[in-house]
Amino acid sequence: MNIEIKISKKPIEYKAAVDYLEERALNIHQNKQGELIWILEHQDVYTCGTSGKDEELLDPEKFPIFRSNRGGKWTYHGKGQKVVYFVLDMNVRGKEIKKLVRNVEKWIMETLNEYKITSHNDPENVGIWVKKNNLEYKIAAIGIKVKKWIAYHGFALNLDVDKTNYDGIIPCGISSKGIINFSEMQTLPSEDELNQVILNKFKKIFTD
């Protein structure tokens, strides 16, 4: 399949990214454009998915707030985080949302495994988790929207985020588990290297 790869070097404002994804999803549905993978970093923002609750926002003054149409609850996007968006045509790939979610989880886990970071999904709590000192921490958040069988949004992988940036929310509605960075588990690779691993794992999982 013909997939455009877009890699942004400068931080992207969240609303601008969502508008771009929405337009791309519409154009794919109308057969005007092909699928997309977009790797970027966002400017600091708190975003709330379709199942987020107002009481999970603890400090509304800390960062700008955006209520998104993606699945999931509250999360932080910003410096030190690798955001990977996709716009995929499930009319062609198969109309199996659970399979899509499992493949996105596998995509993240295999990327981490490339750097000897063992991670797992959790059927009760969407996202990717790692264990450290017998405690579970979230290393990646996932949020997906499907409209007219076009799937878009994606995942955010914590590389070296300032974890106090999460203090203004209850991340993903879960107060009992913490956040962890890639850099706490392994030495960070170069940006270009990690981007290439992410793209290679996508190709392996979604096209093999």
Secondary structure as UniProt FT lines:
FT   STRAND          3..7
FT   HELIX           14..29
FT   TURN            30..31
FT   STRAND          35..40
FT   STRAND          45..48
FT   TURN            50..51
FT   HELIX           54..56
FT   TURN            60..61
FT   STRAND          65..67
FT   STRAND          74..77
FT   TURN            79..80
FT   STRAND          81..89
FT   HELIX           90..93
FT   HELIX           97..113
FT   TURN            114..116
FT   STRAND          120..121
FT   TURN            123..124
FT   STRAND          128..132
FT   TURN            133..134
FT   STRAND          135..147
FT   TURN            148..149
FT   STRAND          150..158
FT   HELIX           163..166
FT   TURN            167..168
FT   HELIX           171..173
FT   STRAND          178..179
FT   HELIX           182..184
FT   HELIX           191..207
//
